[in-house]
Amino acid sequence: MNMECIQVREIGSFEFTRVSLPQPGFGEVLIRVEVTGLCRTDLKLIRQGHRDLILPRIPGEEVVGIVEKQGPGCAEVSEGERVYVYPGLWCGECEACRKGAENMCRRMQIMGFHRDGGFAQYVLAPERSLIPVPLGLSAEEAVFAEPLSCCLNALEMARLTEGDRVAIWGAGPAGTLLARAARSAGAYPVNIEPDLRRRTLIGGRETAGAGPYDVCLAAVGDRQAYEEALQVLGSRGRLVVFSGLAPLGEQMMVDFNRIHYFEQTIVGAYGCSRHHGLEALERIAQGRVPVRDMISHRMALCDLGEALDLVAHRTGMKILLYPWNRRKDDAAI
């Protein structure tokens, strides 16, 4: 039996093809993919490559689906159950794992990077990576758990507290989720966004102003954003490096005396851990972080090329892909 999927064999291109249906081994579960989210990481992975990418590969790390078949040793989920797939497979033994930071596991295997992902009709996943979707929560809403998890990790690294003034550079899907997650924790976020359409949608600003801010996060890989963030970061403020910079532009001049005298912190944030997925699903299910209005396009998996162009040109907001559809059903906001 075969399945349809997107496969990347070389950087810069992909093919919509058919491959053999994978079979679950010990501790694995076969998931029938309902929906998968598309993000800028997918765009980078396909068109530029990625540090963690091993080819050939089926991309896709934002996945929600239905348990189709269980391998030997599986007892935690049931066939027919809707699950969110936490994309990481961690060792559980290293120091990072023991501290609950699976995303820092030296042996981490990421779905869509080290092993095949959800740009397919079916995907294999370790049972321990699966998180049941709360009853009443749609697949379209639940698939936001992965990007929201990354935002929750960033806010955790920021040591966000109630009442914090938060500046977020970017008002795309990540910037919007960061703002909504921060607001749900009692903080006061503002998005800095040069694009008028996105700035209007989120009620943001074109510039950060004079500040000061308790927390600054760059949800865009823009050197200028980090330079501005350092200027408006307040005393004991925390700058979170949420988005990486392009090669040759990743090195910056930083005033260490300013960090010293104002007791500021610069901290990185990469990916998420499984507990962030649990928290993300809970916040979405409780309505604390609304997501449905962020869906701008619903497209068939075979329309990935067009979908990637939308991401590249920042034309839409959140694009969802459906591996069982044969035609586009855009729902532009």
C-alpha positions, -999 to 999 in steps of 0.1 A, spaced: 0 0 0 13 35 -9 7 70 3 10 105 -12 36 128 3 61 156 -3 97 145 -5 128 166 -5 158 148 -22 180 179 -27 180 214 -13 160 238 -35 134 214 -48 107 189 -37 84 164 -54 48 154 -48 51 116 -50 39 82 -37 59 61 -13 53 28 6 31 31 36 53 29 67 45 2 93 49 9 130 76 -9 149 79 -14 187 66 16 206 55 33 173 21 45 161 9 51 126 -10 83 124 -35 93 96 -27 129 91 -57 153 93 -39 186 89 -3 199 90 8 235 95 32 253 72 58 277 86 89 297 76 111 268 89 96 246 62 104 273 36 140 275 48 143 237 50 132 231 15 147 261 -3 179 267 17 185 237 39 188 234 77 214 225 102 194 194 114 181 182 80 190 147 67 181 139 31 160 125 16 132 136 39 94 141 41 91 175 59 64 187 83 67 191 121 32 206 129 9 175 128 -25 165 141 -41 132 131 -59 101 140 -43 69 154 -45 44 126 -24 15 138 -3 7 169 29 -12 170 39 -37 196 43 -23 231 18 6 227 -9 10 253 -12 47 260 -33 58 230 -62 41 212 -70 36 176 -94 63 163 -81 88 189 -71 123 178 -35 132 188 -11 161 185 24 148 176 52 164 196 79 165 169 108 155 190 122 121 200 145 125 230 169 101 247 155 106 282 189 99 298 211 130 292 214 159 316 191 181 295 164 154 293 166 149 331 160 186 336 129 185 313 146 203 284 142 176 258 147 202 231 183 204 242 189 166 240 221 159 221 205 129 205 172 146 196 155 133 165 131 159 150 102 149 129 106 164 94 143 169 99 160 137 111 130 114 104 100 117 81 73 143 90 37 151 83 37 164 47 21 130 39 -11 111 43 4 91 71 33 95 95 50 73 120 56 86 155 69 72 188 39 67 212 56 87 239 56 118 216 18 117 212 -5 140 232 -43 134 231 -62 164 218 -88 176 244 -124 167 235 -141 194 215 -109 208 201 -107 207 163 -77 194 144 -73 229 129 -70 245 163 -49 217 178 -23 219 150 -13 253 165 1 235 195 35 231 179 42 268 171 25 279 203 48 255 222 78 272 208 64 306 219 57 292 254 93 280 256 105 315 246 84 331 272 96 306 298 132 315 289 122 352 293 110 345 328 78 363 319 58 377 349 25 393 352 26 430 343 57 428 322 60 452 292 68 430 262 81 441 228 78 416 199 93 423 165 71 407 139 33 402 136 33 370 116 20 337 130 49 335 156 47 371 166 9 369 170 11 337 191 38 353 213 16 383 219 -15 363 227 4 339 249 21 368 268 -13 385 272 -28 353 286 -1 354 313 -10 389 323 18 407 304 14 438 282 27 429 247 31 452 217 41 441 182 65 461 161 57 454 124 66 474 93 39 458 71 8 479 74 -17 450 68 -2 429 95 3 458 118 -33 468 115 -45 432 121 -27 430 154 -29 466 165 8 470 166 34 498 160 58 506 132 86 513 157 93 503 193 95 539 205 117 547 234 108 518 257 119 506 281 106 471 279 110 442 304 111 416 277 121 419 240 116 391 215 125 390 178 101 368 159 119 378 126 154 369 115 163 405 112 196 420 125 180 455 128 153 440 151 179 428 175 198 461 174 166 480 182 157 455 209 190 461 227 184 498 226 149 497 242 156 469 267 151 482 302 170 476 334 169 439 344 153 433 310 155 400 291 162 398 254 152 364 239 169 353 207 138 336 193 147 338 156 181 330 142 200 353 117 212 344 82 248 332 78 273 360 76 249 382 95 248 363 128 276 383 145 267 416 161 284 443 182 269 443 217 276 469 244 285 447 273 289 477 297 252 484 291 243 448 300 265 451 330 252 484 344 215 476 336 217 440 347 202 428 315 200 392 302 203 378 267 190 342 263 183 319 234 151 299 228 150 270 203 121 247 197 101 233 226 97 204 250 68 180 254 54 197 284 50 229 263 27 209 240 5 199 269 3 235 281 -3 248 245 -33 225 240 -47 235 273 -45 272 266 -60 268 232 -88 245 245 -96 270 273 -98 299 248 -69 317 265 -50 317 233 -74 320 203 -61 307 170 -89 300 146 -89 335 133 -52 332 123 -59 307 95 -56 325 62 -54 296 38 -65 260 37 -47 242 9 -41 207 -5 -7 192 1 -2 190 -37 -3 229 -38 28 232 -16 47 252 -42 21 279 -42 18 277 -4 56 282 0 54 313 -22 27 327 1 50 322 31 80 337 13 60 368 3 42 370 37 9 372 18 -11 352 43 -10 344 80 -12 307 90 -14 282 61 -28 247 68 -22 218 44 -45 189 39 -30 156 26 -63 141 15 -76 171 -4 -72 175 -42 -80 212 -46 -74 245 -28 -101 259 -4 -86 292 5 -101 311 34 -83 344 33 -86 367 63 
